[in-house]
Amino acid sequence: MDERRVSQYPLVDFASPSGEAEMERYPVAGGANPIVRVLVASLNGAEPRAMDIGAETDIYIPRVNWLADSRYLAIQRLNRAQTTLDLLIADTTTGRTRAVLSENDANWINVSDDLFFLKDGKRFLWSSERSGYRHLYLYDLEGKQLAQLTKGDWEVTRLDGVDEANGLVYFTATEKSPLERQLYRVALDSSRFARLTKEEGTHAAVLAPNASAFIDTFSSAAAQPREDLYRVDDRASPRSAKTKSPNLPITIFLPWNLLA
C-alpha cells in the first residue's frame, strides 16, 4: 500500500510520562485512500510481478485467495462507494486478470469470507446477499452459475466446510430461527438439504478435514456453553451419533452492573 497521500494525525501515547505523539496515517471520509497493488513474489528471488487490478486506484482490495494449483489468484476488488464487488482471476505467471463475476448493490456490499475453490480447479462456492439474504452459489471459473445451493427468507452466516468426496457443503445458518445458529448441509447439486444440530440455541461447529465428524460448541439462554463431539452419518436419513466430551473448564464473564 502506498499511503503517501493519506492524511496524518497525532496519536498520543498517554502511558508515556512525556506524552509523546506519533503521527499515524488515517484516511478520512472523502480524503485520499492508500493506493493498493497486488504483487506475487517468487521464491527464487525474481522481481515481484504486479497483478492487473485495473486503472482505477481509488478502490479497496478486501480479499485475496490462492486457487488450488497456486498458479492463479482470486482478487476481490471493491469500489470506493462499496456498491460494486468484482471477482478477478489473475494468472500469476503473466499478471493478466479477467473478471469472473460482479456483485452490485445500490446501498452497500457486505464482503464475506465464504469464497471456496474446489480441488477440481473448475468450480467455486460464492455467497451473495443479492436476494436480500446471504445464500450460497456454485459457479464455474468462467463465471457461469451452476446452482443456487440455499434459498429462503433466512441467511447463511458461515461456510464451515466442504466434503468434496461426497459432494457436500456444511454451513451455519438462521433457517430455523434468526435467534439461533444451527449447522446444516446441502449437496453441490442443491439436493439433500438437512439440519444436523437439533437443540435450540447457538451452535458453532468445527469440522474434521474430511468432514466425517465435528466438534459442536453449544449454548443457549438457559444453558452454559458445552462442547460435544458428533460423527456425521451420510445416509439418506441424516443422523448423528453424539459422544459427550469430558468436562471442560468454563469461564463466565458477568457485566459489571450485575456485580455492583
Buried (B, 14 or more C-beta within 10 A) or exposed (E): EEBEEBEEEEEEEEEEEEEEEEEEBEEEEEEBBBBBEBEBEEEEEEEEBEBBBEEEBEBBBBBBBEBEEEEBBBBBBBBEEBBBBBBBBBBBEEBEBEEBBEBEBEEEBEBBEBBBBBEEEEBBBBBBBEEEBBBBBBBEBEBEEBBEBBEEEBBBBBBBBBBBEBBBBBBBBBBBEEEBBBBBBBBBEBEBBBBBBEBBBBBBBEBBEEBBBBBBBBBBEEEEBBBBBBEBEEEEEBEBEEEEEEEEEEEEEEEEEEEE
